[in-house]
Amino acid sequence: MYLLSYFKEDAENLFLAESTDGLTWTERNGGRPLLISPIGTGQIRDPFILQDKSGRFHALWTDGWSSCSIGYASSADLVKWEDARLIPVMEQFPDTQNAWAPEAFYDATHGVYRIIWSSTVQPGLRNHRIWSTATRDFRSFKESSLFFDPGFNVIDASVMTADDGQLLFFKDERGRNEPGTDFKAIRSCRMEINPDEIVFGPLSDLLTPSLMEGPTVYKLPKDTRLPWKWILLADGFYEGYYAAFGSNDLAEWNQLSKDIIRLPARIRHASVLRLN
C-alpha cells in the first residue's frame, strides 16, 4: 500500500490518497482534508509523512512562505492527528528568511530521524541551501546545521533508499521561472552517511524538463504492469500540472502519460510513503 500526502491549489491543508499499485490513486476522506493546521500561519504546504519503527506517523510541513519554523503533528491511524506544534528549526540563525519543504528519513548510521528542509540564511535575494536537524523522538532536536550545499541555490530535497544505497533528489533553483530556462528542474546525487560525515557524490544532469519541483521517488511493486522499477513524481508549478516519470536505473527517466498514472486533481508538492 502506498500513501500520497499533498496540499491543493485551493486548499493549503493535509490531504491523503492511497494506492495498491503506485499508479491509480484514490483520495481518502472523500477528498476532504485530514488535517487543518491549528498553529503558526494556519497553512500546510509541502506535507510529508514518515512512519517510525513503532508504526506511528509523523507529519511535517511548510508553515507559510516566510515562517522559519516547520509544522509538525503525529498520528497513530492517519485520521486523528495530535500534538500539533511548530518546530523552530532556524531560531538560532536571525537572518533566516524561510524554512521550506521539510522531509525526514531514518539515519541508521547514527540511530536518529533526520529532518531536512530548504532555507535562505542571509538578507536579500533568496539563495537556498539544504539544512538538517536530528531527533530520536520528535520531542528534542539537535541544533540545526548545513546538510547539502552544492554551491548554488537548491530547494525541495528528498532522500530515497535504493538497492545499493541512498540518493538525494532536489530542485536546481537557479535561473528564472520562465520557459526555456536551463535550470528549475530536478537533479540527484548519491549520498553516503558515514560516522563522521555525510558524503555526496557527483550531481546528475537534469532528470526532468524545466519548471518542475517537489520530487518524490518510490519503487513499484514487483508485479507492476509497467516496464519501470521506479517512479518519480514532480510538480509542474509553472504550468499547473503534475508529471510522472519512470526509470529502471534512477538515472534515465521517461515521462509517463496520464493514462498510466492517475493522480488526484489539483494536487501540489506531493510525497509518497510505502506503508509498512
HELIX and SHEET records of a PDB file:
HELIX    1   1 ARG A   28  GLY A   31  5                                   4    
SHEET    1   A 4 THR A  26  GLU A  27  0                                        
SHEET    2   A 4 ALA A  11  SER A  19 -1                                        
SHEET    3   A 4 TYR A   2  LYS A   8 -1                                        
SHEET    4   A 4 ILE A 267  ARG A 274 -1                                        
SHEET    1   B 4 ARG A  45  GLN A  51  0                                        
SHEET    2   B 4 PHE A  57  THR A  62 -1                                        
SHEET    3   B 4 ILE A  70  SER A  75 -1                                        
SHEET    4   B 4 TRP A  81  ILE A  87 -1                                        
SHEET    1   C 4 TRP A 100  ASP A 107  0                                        
SHEET    2   C 4 VAL A 112  SER A 119 -1                                        
SHEET    3   C 4 ARG A 129  THR A 135 -1                                        
SHEET    4   C 4 SER A 145  PHE A 148 -1                                        
SHEET    1   D 4 VAL A 154  ALA A 162  0                                        
SHEET    2   D 4 GLY A 165  ASP A 172 -1                                        
SHEET    3   D 4 ALA A 185  ILE A 193 -1                                        
SHEET    4   D 4 ILE A 198  PHE A 200 -1                                        
SHEET    1   E 4 GLU A 213  LYS A 219  0                                        
SHEET    2   E 4 TRP A 230  GLY A 236 -1                                        
SHEET    3   E 4 TYR A 241  SER A 247 -1                                        
SHEET    4   E 4 ASN A 254  LEU A 256 -1                                        
END                                                                             
